Amino acid sequence: MTLVDINAKIPNNVDLAGDRKLQRALESWQPKFIKWWEELGPVAHKTDPVYLRTAISVGKEGWANFDYVSMPDYRWGVFLSEPEPDRKIAFGDHKGEAVWQEVPGEFRADLRRLIVVQGDTEPASVEQQRHLCLTAPSLYDMRNLFQVNVEEGRHLWAMVYLLHGHFGRDGRDEADEMLERHSGDPDNPRILGAFNEETPDWLSFYMFTYFTDRDGKYQLASLRESAFDPLSRTCEFMLKEEAHHMFVGATGVGRVVQRTIELMRE
């Protein structure tokens, strides 16, 4: 079982303390992330206590803590699911071989691109949804919005860890650029077009979490099958958090449909 350092500056179960170079690199990126969150995260309730779920482990006995926390003080961490003993590559030319713990040179560019595209979507959705807290239909909905937002931030951290840990200077540059691109920016937009569209109202948000996050689930599920084991284990844990995002969409759309039917019957 991997050990969790929950009290570290960056909570993690990847032994950052044992790799001081990587630890320093991520700790130097952390203020850039906080600055991005303050400038392009939710526009209101920035310092109000919010009842949030925070990842603290990856085990089946309980992986999250629920408590009131101010969003800038949220403990964004790096967590990979438990390694699968003797895991083998499941398909392709390398089927049956041991999974890779480091990136093979011939697949370096392709894997980096996959990680960057996935990582770029995470802060993009936060930027798209940053004004919704001003028009939340209920405190319940606002809390769900903020939960989705902070976990998208943690998913960005998950991809940044892989870039810093396995792709050298190129990875560090890519991590910085994910904070420099912005949703809808005419000069430096997000990579995928869907993440440059506006999310102007709550029906759009429900549809986003119903459909786009569901698409994201299948994207993460496909990356979970990767022969690059750190990426596979990262996505395995992200899928646990992603389930709530789809729940927000499904129940939100369901409530809209239910209320519409009630009004039509009046």
Kinemage of the C-alpha trace (Angstrom):
@kinemage 1
@onewidth
@group {chain A} dominant
@subgroup {mainchain}
@vectorlist {calphas} color= white
{ca met a 1} P 0.000 0.000 0.000
{ca thr a 2} L 1.367 3.420 -0.948
{ca leu a 3} L 2.007 5.827 1.927
{ca val a 4} L 0.071 9.092 2.015
{ca asp a 5} L 1.821 12.278 3.131
{ca ile a 6} L -1.266 14.347 3.899
{ca asn a 7} L 0.626 17.037 5.820
{ca ala a 8} L 3.067 17.882 3.041
{ca lys a 9} L 2.887 21.231 1.265
{ca ile a 10} L 1.467 19.222 -1.640
{ca pro a 11} L -0.465 16.239 -0.207
{ca asn a 12} L 0.537 13.116 -2.098
{ca asn a 13} L 1.024 9.372 -2.135
{ca val a 14} L 3.882 9.410 -4.665
{ca asp a 15} L 6.739 10.036 -2.184
{ca leu a 16} L 7.507 13.572 -3.305
{ca ala a 17} L 9.758 13.935 -0.273
{ca gly a 18} L 11.964 11.214 -1.757
{ca asp a 19} L 12.498 13.173 -4.981
{ca arg a 20} L 13.592 16.633 -3.918
{ca lys a 21} L 14.095 17.895 -7.474
{ca leu a 22} L 10.522 17.024 -8.439
{ca gln a 23} L 9.214 18.323 -5.124
{ca arg a 24} L 10.925 21.695 -5.633
{ca ala a 25} L 9.638 21.915 -9.204
{ca leu a 26} L 6.027 21.306 -8.153
{ca glu a 27} L 6.307 23.646 -5.181
{ca ser a 28} L 7.573 26.362 -7.533
{ca trp a 29} L 4.551 25.743 -9.805
{ca gln a 30} L 2.106 25.866 -6.884
{ca pro a 31} L 2.082 29.709 -6.505
{ca lys a 32} L 1.367 30.031 -10.236
{ca phe a 33} L -1.619 27.748 -9.811
{ca ile a 34} L -2.907 29.700 -6.797
{ca lys a 35} L -2.536 32.959 -8.739
{ca trp a 36} L -4.499 31.456 -11.634
{ca trp a 37} L -7.232 30.268 -9.223
{ca glu a 38} L -7.514 33.702 -7.617
{ca glu a 39} L -7.738 35.446 -10.995
{ca leu a 40} L -9.847 32.971 -13.002
{ca gly a 41} L -11.535 30.729 -10.449
{ca pro a 42} L -15.027 31.444 -9.036
{ca val a 43} L -15.731 35.184 -8.972
{ca ala a 44} L -17.566 35.194 -5.619
{ca his a 45} L -17.375 33.532 -2.196
{ca lys a 46} L -13.622 33.336 -2.629
{ca thr a 47} L -12.871 33.123 1.081
{ca asp a 48} L -16.194 31.867 2.460
{ca pro a 49} L -16.141 28.414 4.088
{ca val a 50} L -17.642 25.783 1.786
{ca tyr a 51} L -18.479 22.188 2.702
{ca leu a 52} L -16.144 20.304 0.369
{ca arg a 53} L -14.820 16.831 -0.247
{ca thr a 54} L -11.022 16.649 -0.223
{ca ala a 55} L -9.018 13.648 -1.395
{ca ile a 56} L -6.789 12.345 1.404
{ca ser a 57} L -6.109 8.746 0.348
{ca val a 58} L -6.885 6.200 -2.369
{ca gly a 59} L -7.917 3.160 -0.329
{ca lys a 60} L -11.292 1.451 -0.305
{ca glu a 61} L -11.668 2.128 3.416
{ca gly a 62} L -12.223 5.826 2.694
{ca trp a 63} L -10.421 8.237 0.405
{ca ala a 64} L -11.994 11.611 1.170
{ca asn a 65} L -12.558 14.036 4.019
{ca phe a 66} L -15.618 16.310 4.224
{ca asp a 67} L -15.315 19.628 6.016
{ca tyr a 68} L -15.768 23.369 5.671
{ca val a 69} L -12.826 24.978 3.913
{ca ser a 70} L -12.088 28.262 2.183
{ca met a 71} L -11.400 27.445 -1.464
{ca pro a 72} L -7.971 29.163 -1.637
{ca asp a 73} L -6.985 26.924 1.300
{ca tyr a 74} L -8.196 23.741 -0.397
{ca arg a 75} L -5.580 20.990 -0.229
{ca trp a 76} L -4.975 20.151 -3.881
{ca gly a 77} L -2.871 17.003 -3.936
{ca val a 78} L -1.346 14.323 -6.150
{ca phe a 79} L -2.827 10.848 -5.787
{ca leu a 80} L -2.403 7.699 -7.854
{ca ser a 81} L -4.449 4.560 -7.310
{ca glu a 82} L -2.741 1.549 -5.774
{ca pro a 83} L -0.425 -0.247 -8.222
{ca glu a 84} L -1.666 -3.509 -9.664
{ca pro a 85} L 0.947 -6.222 -9.022
{ca asp a 86} L 2.494 -7.657 -12.195
{ca arg a 87} L 0.217 -5.593 -14.427
{ca lys a 88} L 0.743 -6.324 -18.120
{ca ile a 89} L 0.025 -4.326 -21.257
{ca ala a 90} L -3.416 -5.462 -22.396
{ca phe a 91} L -3.290 -4.928 -26.158
{ca gly a 92} L -1.257 -3.711 -29.115
{ca asp a 93} L 2.249 -4.521 -30.282
{ca his a 94} L 3.498 -4.765 -26.686
{ca lys a 95} L 0.660 -6.925 -25.365
{ca gly a 96} L 1.774 -9.165 -22.515
{ca glu a 97} L 4.833 -7.096 -21.632
{ca ala a 98} L 5.195 -5.394 -18.258
{ca val a 99} L 3.642 -1.922 -18.156
{ca trp a 100} L 6.001 1.037 -18.401
{ca gln a 101} L 7.006 3.007 -15.323
{ca glu a 102} L 8.941 5.463 -17.485
{ca val a 103} L 8.062 6.891 -20.886
{ca pro a 104} L 9.604 5.001 -23.838
{ca gly a 105} L 11.384 7.422 -26.137
{ca glu a 106} L 9.409 6.427 -29.223
{ca phe a 107} L 6.103 7.271 -27.503
{ca arg a 108} L 7.252 10.371 -25.646
{ca ala a 109} L 5.654 12.981 -27.920
{ca asp a 110} L 2.339 11.123 -28.225
{ca leu a 111} L 1.997 10.524 -24.488
{ca arg a 112} L 2.908 14.111 -23.678
{ca arg a 113} L 0.267 15.368 -26.094
{ca leu a 114} L -2.414 13.120 -24.578
{ca ile a 115} L -1.580 14.350 -21.076
{ca val a 116} L -1.480 18.007 -22.128
{ca val a 117} L -4.847 17.841 -23.903
{ca gln a 118} L -6.441 16.120 -20.908
{ca gly a 119} L -4.833 18.541 -18.475
{ca asp a 120} L -5.869 21.591 -20.492
{ca thr a 121} L -9.564 20.743 -20.133
{ca glu a 122} L -9.442 20.839 -16.326
{ca pro a 123} L -8.748 24.552 -15.698
{ca ala a 124} L -10.737 25.413 -18.821
{ca ser a 125} L -14.015 24.229 -17.298
{ca val a 126} L -13.337 26.229 -14.120
{ca glu a 127} L -12.866 29.341 -16.255
{ca gln a 128} L -16.068 28.615 -18.182
{ca gln a 129} L -18.097 28.279 -14.974
{ca arg a 130} L -16.565 31.055 -12.870
{ca his a 131} L -19.614 33.380 -12.989
{ca leu a 132} L -22.259 30.755 -12.203
{ca cys a 133} L -21.926 31.240 -8.443
{ca leu a 134} L -23.621 34.635 -8.898
{ca thr a 135} L -26.849 33.010 -10.118
{ca ala a 136} L -26.985 29.684 -8.254
{ca pro a 137} L -30.596 28.474 -7.880
{ca ser a 138} L -29.824 27.133 -4.385
{ca leu a 139} L -27.015 26.720 -1.874
{ca tyr a 140} L -27.058 23.018 -2.724
{ca asp a 141} L -26.291 23.808 -6.359
{ca met a 142} L -23.618 26.328 -5.445
{ca arg a 143} L -21.891 23.791 -3.213
{ca asn a 144} L -21.972 21.225 -6.030
{ca leu a 145} L -20.504 23.786 -8.434
{ca phe a 146} L -17.617 24.540 -6.096
{ca gln a 147} L -17.001 20.820 -5.524
{ca val a 148} L -16.726 20.279 -9.264
{ca asn a 149} L -14.428 23.297 -9.588
{ca val a 150} L -11.923 22.312 -6.896
{ca glu a 151} L -11.754 18.753 -8.205
{ca glu a 152} L -11.096 19.966 -11.735
{ca gly a 153} L -8.236 21.884 -10.160
{ca arg a 154} L -6.960 18.687 -8.554
{ca his a 155} L -7.178 16.896 -11.891
{ca leu a 156} L -4.959 19.602 -13.346
{ca trp a 157} L -2.471 18.858 -10.572
{ca ala a 158} L -2.608 15.171 -11.516
{ca met a 159} L -1.568 15.912 -15.100
{ca val a 160} L 1.039 18.476 -14.047
{ca tyr a 161} L 2.662 15.889 -11.787
{ca leu a 162} L 3.055 13.544 -14.762
{ca leu a 163} L 4.484 16.305 -16.945
{ca his a 164} L 6.981 17.428 -14.312
{ca gly a 165} L 7.892 13.922 -13.246
{ca his a 166} L 8.351 12.249 -16.625
{ca phe a 167} L 8.871 14.822 -19.382
{ca gly a 168} L 11.678 17.068 -18.162
{ca arg a 169} L 11.878 20.671 -19.332
{ca asp a 170} L 9.290 20.094 -22.060
{ca gly a 171} L 6.844 18.900 -19.413
{ca arg a 172} L 7.524 21.875 -17.153
{ca asp a 173} L 6.954 24.268 -20.055
{ca glu a 174} L 3.698 22.518 -20.950
{ca ala a 175} L 2.522 22.792 -17.330
{ca asp a 176} L 3.159 26.540 -17.353
{ca glu a 177} L 1.349 26.959 -20.662
{ca met a 178} L -1.785 25.303 -19.265
{ca leu a 179} L -2.100 28.297 -16.938
{ca glu a 180} L -1.380 30.765 -19.741
{ca arg a 181} L -4.112 29.567 -22.103
{ca his a 182} L -7.607 30.730 -21.142
{ca ser a 183} L -11.089 29.660 -22.151
{ca gly a 184} L -12.373 31.842 -24.983
{ca asp a 185} L -9.191 33.910 -25.226
{ca pro a 186} L -8.953 35.049 -28.875
{ca asp a 187} L -5.152 35.077 -28.767
{ca asn a 188} L -4.397 32.074 -26.550
{ca pro a 189} L -7.461 29.813 -26.300
{ca arg a 190} L -7.827 26.370 -24.797
{ca ile a 191} L -6.853 23.445 -27.024
{ca leu a 192} L -10.316 21.905 -27.518
{ca gly a 193} L -13.092 24.023 -28.983
{ca ala a 194} L -15.737 22.831 -26.510
{ca phe a 195} L -13.732 24.418 -23.706
{ca asn a 196} L -13.746 27.823 -25.357
{ca glu a 197} L -17.546 28.059 -25.359
{ca glu a 198} L -19.391 30.085 -22.732
{ca thr a 199} L -21.342 28.446 -19.916
{ca pro a 200} L -23.680 31.388 -19.271
{ca asp a 201} L -26.450 29.746 -17.239
{ca trp a 202} L -27.238 26.788 -15.038
{ca leu a 203} L -29.036 24.766 -17.676
{ca ser a 204} L -25.841 24.957 -19.730
{ca phe a 205} L -23.887 23.820 -16.663
{ca tyr a 206} L -26.202 20.860 -16.074
{ca met a 207} L -25.869 19.865 -19.719
{ca phe a 208} L -22.097 20.277 -19.526
{ca thr a 209} L -21.790 18.009 -16.499
{ca tyr a 210} L -24.308 15.563 -17.970
{ca phe a 211} L -22.775 15.228 -21.432
{ca thr a 212} L -19.249 16.677 -21.485
{ca asp a 213} L -18.219 15.150 -18.159
{ca arg a 214} L -19.677 11.845 -19.339
{ca asp a 215} L -17.487 12.098 -22.410
{ca gly a 216} L -14.629 12.897 -20.032
{ca lys a 217} L -15.395 9.706 -18.129
{ca tyr a 218} L -14.835 7.623 -21.253
{ca gln a 219} L -11.691 9.589 -22.060
{ca leu a 220} L -10.305 8.864 -18.591
{ca ala a 221} L -11.391 5.235 -18.841
{ca ser a 222} L -9.448 4.866 -22.083
{ca leu a 223} L -6.359 6.507 -20.565
{ca arg a 224} L -6.712 4.148 -17.597
{ca glu a 225} L -5.834 1.330 -20.022
{ca ser a 226} L -2.549 3.034 -20.914
{ca ala a 227} L 0.637 0.984 -20.928
{ca phe a 228} L 2.255 3.955 -19.141
{ca asp a 229} L 1.379 2.902 -15.603
{ca pro a 230} L 1.584 6.307 -13.824
{ca leu a 231} L -0.970 7.700 -16.305
{ca ser a 232} L -3.192 4.650 -15.845
{ca arg a 233} L -3.129 4.914 -12.051
{ca thr a 234} L -3.692 8.673 -12.148
{ca cys a 235} L -6.824 8.296 -14.276
{ca glu a 236} L -8.095 5.406 -12.166
{ca phe a 237} L -8.291 7.701 -9.153
{ca met a 238} L -9.654 10.659 -11.132
{ca leu a 239} L -12.614 8.507 -12.164
{ca lys a 240} L -13.689 8.264 -8.513
{ca glu a 241} L -14.050 12.038 -8.348
{ca glu a 242} L -15.572 12.328 -11.819
{ca ala a 243} L -18.595 10.253 -10.780
{ca his a 244} L -19.915 13.131 -8.672
{ca his a 245} L -19.604 15.550 -11.585
{ca met a 246} L -21.889 13.372 -13.698
{ca phe a 247} L -24.264 13.050 -10.741
{ca val a 248} L -24.540 16.849 -10.642
{ca gly a 249} L -25.490 16.886 -14.318
{ca ala a 250} L -27.937 13.987 -14.180
{ca thr a 251} L -29.802 15.269 -11.121
{ca gly a 252} L -29.743 18.844 -12.403
{ca val a 253} L -31.270 17.916 -15.752
{ca gly a 254} L -33.732 15.647 -13.951
{ca arg a 255} L -34.946 18.479 -11.730
{ca val a 256} L -35.376 20.798 -14.717
{ca val a 257} L -37.421 18.177 -16.577
{ca gln a 258} L -39.498 17.384 -13.485
{ca arg a 259} L -40.324 21.030 -12.827
{ca thr a 260} L -41.144 21.608 -16.497
{ca ile a 261} L -43.644 18.745 -16.418
{ca glu a 262} L -45.204 20.102 -13.217
{ca leu a 263} L -45.678 23.540 -14.773
{ca met a 264} L -47.129 22.064 -17.962
{ca arg a 265} L -49.735 20.225 -15.888
{ca glu a 266} L -50.841 23.315 -13.979
